[in-house]
Amino acid sequence: DHIGETGYKAEEYFEKGKKKERRKNKKRMVS
C-alpha cells in the first residue's frame, strides 16, 4: 500500500512539473 501511495504522488507531481515546464516554454516563445 505504501509503495502504491508514493508512486501515485510521484506521478501526480510529475504531471504538474510537465505543465509548469510547458508554461515556461510558451513564455520563452512569446518573448
C-alpha distance matrix in Angstrom:
0.0 3.8 5.5 5.2 6.2 8.8 9.9 10.7 12.5 14.4 15.5 16.8 18.5 20.0 21.4 23.0 24.5 26.0 27.7 29.0 30.5 32.1 33.7 35.1 36.5 38.2 39.8 41.1 42.6 44.3 45.8
3.8 0.0 3.8 5.4 5.1 6.4 8.6 10.0 10.8 12.4 14.4 15.6 16.6 18.4 20.3 21.4 22.6 24.6 26.3 27.2 28.7 30.7 32.1 33.2 34.8 36.7 38.1 39.2 41.0 42.8 44.0
5.5 3.8 0.0 3.8 5.4 5.3 6.1 8.6 10.0 10.5 12.3 14.4 15.3 16.3 18.5 20.1 20.9 22.5 24.7 25.7 26.7 28.8 30.6 31.5 32.8 34.9 36.4 37.3 39.0 41.0 42.2
5.2 5.4 3.8 0.0 3.8 5.6 5.0 6.1 8.7 9.9 10.6 12.4 14.2 15.2 16.7 18.6 19.9 21.2 23.1 24.6 25.7 27.3 29.2 30.5 31.7 33.4 35.3 36.4 37.8 39.7 41.2
6.2 5.1 5.4 3.8 0.0 3.8 5.4 5.2 6.3 8.7 10.0 10.8 12.4 14.3 15.6 16.8 18.4 20.2 21.7 22.9 24.5 26.3 27.6 29.1 30.6 32.2 33.7 35.1 36.7 38.3 39.7
8.8 6.4 5.3 5.6 3.8 0.0 3.8 5.4 5.1 6.1 8.6 9.9 10.4 12.1 14.3 15.4 16.2 18.3 20.2 21.0 22.3 24.4 25.9 26.9 28.5 30.4 31.8 32.9 34.7 36.5 37.6
9.9 8.6 6.1 5.0 5.4 3.8 0.0 3.8 5.5 5.1 6.2 8.7 9.9 10.5 12.5 14.4 15.2 16.6 18.8 20.0 21.0 22.8 24.7 25.8 26.9 28.9 30.7 31.6 33.1 35.1 36.5
10.7 10.0 8.6 6.1 5.2 5.4 3.8 0.0 3.8 5.4 5.1 6.3 8.6 9.8 10.8 12.6 14.3 15.5 17.1 18.7 20.1 21.5 23.2 24.8 26.0 27.6 29.4 30.7 32.1 33.8 35.4
12.5 10.8 10.0 8.7 6.3 5.1 5.5 3.8 0.0 3.8 5.4 5.1 6.1 8.5 9.9 10.7 12.2 14.3 15.6 16.6 18.4 20.2 21.4 22.8 24.5 26.1 27.5 28.9 30.6 32.1 33.5
14.4 12.4 10.5 9.9 8.7 6.1 5.1 5.4 3.8 0.0 3.8 5.5 5.0 6.0 8.7 9.9 10.3 12.3 14.4 15.2 16.3 18.4 20.1 21.0 22.4 24.5 25.9 26.9 28.6 30.5 31.7
15.5 14.4 12.3 10.6 10.0 8.6 6.2 5.1 5.4 3.8 0.0 3.8 5.4 5.0 6.3 8.7 9.8 10.6 12.7 14.4 15.3 16.8 18.8 20.2 21.2 22.9 24.8 25.9 27.2 29.1 30.7
16.8 15.6 14.4 12.4 10.8 9.9 8.7 6.3 5.1 5.5 3.8 0.0 3.8 5.4 5.2 6.4 8.7 10.0 11.0 12.6 14.4 15.7 17.0 18.9 20.3 21.6 23.3 24.9 26.2 27.7 29.4
18.5 16.6 15.3 14.2 12.4 10.4 9.9 8.6 6.1 5.0 5.4 3.8 0.0 3.8 5.5 5.1 6.2 8.7 10.1 10.6 12.4 14.4 15.5 16.7 18.5 20.2 21.5 22.8 24.6 26.2 27.4
20.0 18.4 16.3 15.2 14.3 12.1 10.5 9.8 8.5 6.0 5.0 5.4 3.8 0.0 3.8 5.4 5.0 6.3 8.8 9.9 10.5 12.5 14.4 15.4 16.5 18.5 20.3 21.2 22.7 24.7 26.0
21.4 20.3 18.5 16.7 15.6 14.3 12.5 10.8 9.9 8.7 6.3 5.2 5.5 3.8 0.0 3.8 5.4 5.1 6.5 8.8 10.0 10.8 12.7 14.6 15.5 16.8 18.9 20.3 21.4 23.1 24.9
23.0 21.4 20.1 18.6 16.8 15.4 14.4 12.6 10.7 9.9 8.7 6.4 5.1 5.4 3.8 0.0 3.8 5.4 5.2 6.3 8.7 10.0 10.8 12.6 14.4 15.6 17.0 18.8 20.3 21.6 23.1
24.5 22.6 20.9 19.9 18.4 16.2 15.2 14.3 12.2 10.3 9.8 8.7 6.2 5.0 5.4 3.8 0.0 3.8 5.4 5.1 6.2 8.7 9.9 10.7 12.4 14.3 15.6 16.7 18.6 20.3 21.4
26.0 24.6 22.5 21.2 20.2 18.3 16.6 15.5 14.3 12.3 10.6 10.0 8.7 6.3 5.1 5.4 3.8 0.0 3.8 5.5 5.1 6.2 8.7 10.0 10.6 12.4 14.5 15.4 16.6 18.6 20.2
27.7 26.3 24.7 23.1 21.7 20.2 18.8 17.1 15.6 14.4 12.7 11.0 10.1 8.8 6.5 5.2 5.4 3.8 0.0 3.8 5.4 5.1 6.3 8.8 9.9 10.6 12.6 14.4 15.4 16.8 18.7
29.0 27.2 25.7 24.6 22.9 21.0 20.0 18.7 16.6 15.2 14.4 12.6 10.6 9.9 8.8 6.3 5.1 5.5 3.8 0.0 3.8 5.5 5.1 6.4 8.8 10.0 10.9 12.6 14.5 15.7 16.9
30.5 28.7 26.7 25.7 24.5 22.3 21.0 20.1 18.4 16.3 15.3 14.4 12.4 10.5 10.0 8.7 6.2 5.1 5.4 3.8 0.0 3.8 5.4 5.1 6.2 8.7 10.0 10.6 12.5 14.4 15.5
32.1 30.7 28.8 27.3 26.3 24.4 22.8 21.5 20.2 18.4 16.8 15.7 14.4 12.5 10.8 10.0 8.7 6.2 5.1 5.5 3.8 0.0 3.8 5.4 5.0 6.2 8.7 9.8 10.6 12.4 14.3
33.7 32.1 30.6 29.2 27.6 25.9 24.7 23.2 21.4 20.1 18.8 17.0 15.5 14.4 12.7 10.8 9.9 8.7 6.3 5.1 5.4 3.8 0.0 3.8 5.4 5.1 6.3 8.7 10.0 10.8 12.5
35.1 33.2 31.5 30.5 29.1 26.9 25.8 24.8 22.8 21.0 20.2 18.9 16.7 15.4 14.6 12.6 10.7 10.0 8.8 6.4 5.1 5.4 3.8 0.0 3.8 5.5 5.2 6.3 8.8 10.0 10.7
36.5 34.8 32.8 31.7 30.6 28.5 26.9 26.0 24.5 22.4 21.2 20.3 18.5 16.5 15.5 14.4 12.4 10.6 9.9 8.8 6.2 5.0 5.4 3.8 0.0 3.8 5.5 5.1 6.3 8.7 10.0
38.2 36.7 34.9 33.4 32.2 30.4 28.9 27.6 26.1 24.5 22.9 21.6 20.2 18.5 16.8 15.6 14.3 12.4 10.6 10.0 8.7 6.2 5.1 5.5 3.8 0.0 3.8 5.4 5.1 6.3 8.7
39.8 38.1 36.4 35.3 33.7 31.8 30.7 29.4 27.5 25.9 24.8 23.3 21.5 20.3 18.9 17.0 15.6 14.5 12.6 10.9 10.0 8.7 6.3 5.2 5.5 3.8 0.0 3.8 5.5 5.2 6.2
41.1 39.2 37.3 36.4 35.1 32.9 31.6 30.7 28.9 26.9 25.9 24.9 22.8 21.2 20.3 18.8 16.7 15.4 14.4 12.6 10.6 9.8 8.7 6.3 5.1 5.4 3.8 0.0 3.8 5.5 5.2
42.6 41.0 39.0 37.8 36.7 34.7 33.1 32.1 30.6 28.6 27.2 26.2 24.6 22.7 21.4 20.3 18.6 16.6 15.4 14.5 12.5 10.6 10.0 8.8 6.3 5.1 5.5 3.8 0.0 3.8 5.5
44.3 42.8 41.0 39.7 38.3 36.5 35.1 33.8 32.1 30.5 29.1 27.7 26.2 24.7 23.1 21.6 20.3 18.6 16.8 15.7 14.4 12.4 10.8 10.0 8.7 6.3 5.2 5.5 3.8 0.0 3.8
45.8 44.0 42.2 41.2 39.7 37.6 36.5 35.4 33.5 31.7 30.7 29.4 27.4 26.0 24.9 23.1 21.4 20.2 18.7 16.9 15.5 14.3 12.5 10.7 10.0 8.7 6.2 5.2 5.5 3.8 0.0
